[in-house]
Amino acid sequence: MYQSLLENIREIQKVYNINEERKNVLLPLIKFIQKKINDKQRININFICTHNSRRSQLCQIWAQTAAAYFNISEVHCYSGGTEDSQLFHKVVETMKIQGFNILKISDSNNPVYAIKYSGNTLPIIGFSKKYDNPFNPENSYAAVMTCSQADEGCPFIAGAEVRIPITYKDPKISDNTPEQTQVYAEKSLQIAAEMLYVFSMIKANLCNQN
């Protein structure tokens, strides 16, 4: 893993505390992952929001990174929307600042990015798409709803084994304001802290729980 990213992760773990309310929100995802590990099955997680442009992308990137950080194998993270748009440029900028190596590999109205947390691993492929895009798993996955609009507006997720609401406020509210950079950085770090907590619990003490 890149050194600057490692340092950032260690700082996140020192600074951010997950309160009991959020721990309860995250618990179903922890249980899903742990059960898959106990059953020696592939772990597919699809993070879903409305446009697949901000929150779901941040969750996908940080969850995949957290799994690697804690050496949890067979974790495959995806993201999608109830409609597609584009991966918002401020998300890309924020992730670069926080330690990721990001290369734009397709320049269009919906650009495609290769996002790497380590020099010797396959990249996370980032672009906006619907949750049921062929790039994503067809079945046997956890559908993690990262915004209330998608959770309320899409009551049925085809192929999802479980549906888990883990919602975040949209950093879009800061767009075109002087606070934009700070808001995106803080949202990314909040998501990072929670995904790191999820995967730390997998290794810590859930192995024998129901």
CORWOLIN-V608844 format. One record per helix or strand of 3 or more residues. SS is the DSSP state (A for helix, B for strand). FROM is the first residue (numbers start at 1). LEN is the number of residues. If there is no record, write none. Layout:
BEGIN
SS/FROM/LEN
SS/FROM/LEN
END
This chain:
BEGIN
A/3/13
A/20/19
B/43/7
A/55/15
B/75/7
A/89/9
B/101/6
B/112/5
B/124/3
B/141/5
A/148/6
B/160/6
A/171/4
A/180/25
END
